[in-house]
Amino acid sequence: MGGNLYPLNESFSNQSITELHALWDSVVTSFDRDVIPPFSADEWAWIGEAATNITQENPRTSFTESELESPVDVWIAESFEIAKTVVYRGITENGLPSKAYIEEGTRVAWRQLAKGGYRLANVLVKLWGSSRSAMFLE
């Protein structure tokens, strides 16, 4: 259960973020709400804006093709390393995350979101072919 059992100071956020897993689920507080399908037009616009911001910060060209084509076991090891070196570093149980922790966490989370999207695009191209999937590669 990892971060679900790692409490944070309740005065940290007005978003009901009381444990470490919820902090990272909020993409380290970048997003102030949850959206649950079916999405309204406003929610689609909000999701699109978030995706644009994340991919502008982390364009596909900022990753090597070997990073994007790596097998799933590499993804798992990468995530475990991030947990050890970022998620659980510089934070204490029942404490408040520092501004530096939030900034680094946001940078790392956004980069991982972008990388996951590009990896998914690669999978879709393999499944559907490049002509049907070209829009996913940008």
Contacts in CASP RR format, 6 or more apart in sequence:
PFRMAT RR
TARGET T0000
AUTHOR 0000-0000-0000
METHOD contacts of the structure
MODEL  1
MGGNLYPLNESFSNQSITELHALWDSVVTSFDRDVIPPFSADEWAWIGEA
ATNITQENPRTSFTESELESPVDVWIAESFEIAKTVVYRGITENGLPSKA
YIEEGTRVAWRQLAKGGYRLANVLVKLWGSSRSAMFLE
1 21 0 8 1.000
2 20 0 8 1.000
2 21 0 8 1.000
3 19 0 8 1.000
3 20 0 8 1.000
3 21 0 8 1.000
3 24 0 8 1.000
3 87 0 8 1.000
4 19 0 8 1.000
4 20 0 8 1.000
4 21 0 8 1.000
5 19 0 8 1.000
6 19 0 8 1.000
6 20 0 8 1.000
6 21 0 8 1.000
6 88 0 8 1.000
6 93 0 8 1.000
7 18 0 8 1.000
7 19 0 8 1.000
7 20 0 8 1.000
7 93 0 8 1.000
7 94 0 8 1.000
8 17 0 8 1.000
8 18 0 8 1.000
8 19 0 8 1.000
8 20 0 8 1.000
8 23 0 8 1.000
8 91 0 8 1.000
8 93 0 8 1.000
8 94 0 8 1.000
8 95 0 8 1.000
8 96 0 8 1.000
8 97 0 8 1.000
9 94 0 8 1.000
9 95 0 8 1.000
9 96 0 8 1.000
10 18 0 8 1.000
11 96 0 8 1.000
12 18 0 8 1.000
12 23 0 8 1.000
12 95 0 8 1.000
12 96 0 8 1.000
12 97 0 8 1.000
13 23 0 8 1.000
13 29 0 8 1.000
15 26 0 8 1.000
15 29 0 8 1.000
15 32 0 8 1.000
16 22 0 8 1.000
17 23 0 8 1.000
17 26 0 8 1.000
17 29 0 8 1.000
20 87 0 8 1.000
20 88 0 8 1.000
20 91 0 8 1.000
23 29 0 8 1.000
23 97 0 8 1.000
24 87 0 8 1.000
24 105 0 8 1.000
24 109 0 8 1.000
26 32 0 8 1.000
27 106 0 8 1.000
27 109 0 8 1.000
27 110 0 8 1.000
27 113 0 8 1.000
28 102 0 8 1.000
28 105 0 8 1.000
28 106 0 8 1.000
28 108 0 8 1.000
28 109 0 8 1.000
29 102 0 8 1.000
29 106 0 8 1.000
30 50 0 8 1.000
30 106 0 8 1.000
30 109 0 8 1.000
30 110 0 8 1.000
31 50 0 8 1.000
33 46 0 8 1.000
35 43 0 8 1.000
35 46 0 8 1.000
35 47 0 8 1.000
39 47 0 8 1.000
53 110 0 8 1.000
54 110 0 8 1.000
54 113 0 8 1.000
54 114 0 8 1.000
55 114 0 8 1.000
57 110 0 8 1.000
57 111 0 8 1.000
57 114 0 8 1.000
58 110 0 8 1.000
58 111 0 8 1.000
58 113 0 8 1.000
58 114 0 8 1.000
58 115 0 8 1.000
59 114 0 8 1.000
60 68 0 8 1.000
60 114 0 8 1.000
60 118 0 8 1.000
60 137 0 8 1.000
60 138 0 8 1.000
62 114 0 8 1.000
63 114 0 8 1.000
63 115 0 8 1.000
63 118 0 8 1.000
67 115 0 8 1.000
68 115 0 8 1.000
68 118 0 8 1.000
68 119 0 8 1.000
68 122 0 8 1.000
69 122 0 8 1.000
75 119 0 8 1.000
79 112 0 8 1.000
82 108 0 8 1.000
82 112 0 8 1.000
86 104 0 8 1.000
86 105 0 8 1.000
86 108 0 8 1.000
87 105 0 8 1.000
90 98 0 8 1.000
90 101 0 8 1.000
91 97 0 8 1.000
91 98 0 8 1.000
91 101 0 8 1.000
118 137 0 8 1.000
120 136 0 8 1.000
121 133 0 8 1.000
121 136 0 8 1.000
121 137 0 8 1.000
124 133 0 8 1.000
124 136 0 8 1.000
125 133 0 8 1.000
125 136 0 8 1.000
125 137 0 8 1.000
127 133 0 8 1.000
130 137 0 8 1.000
END
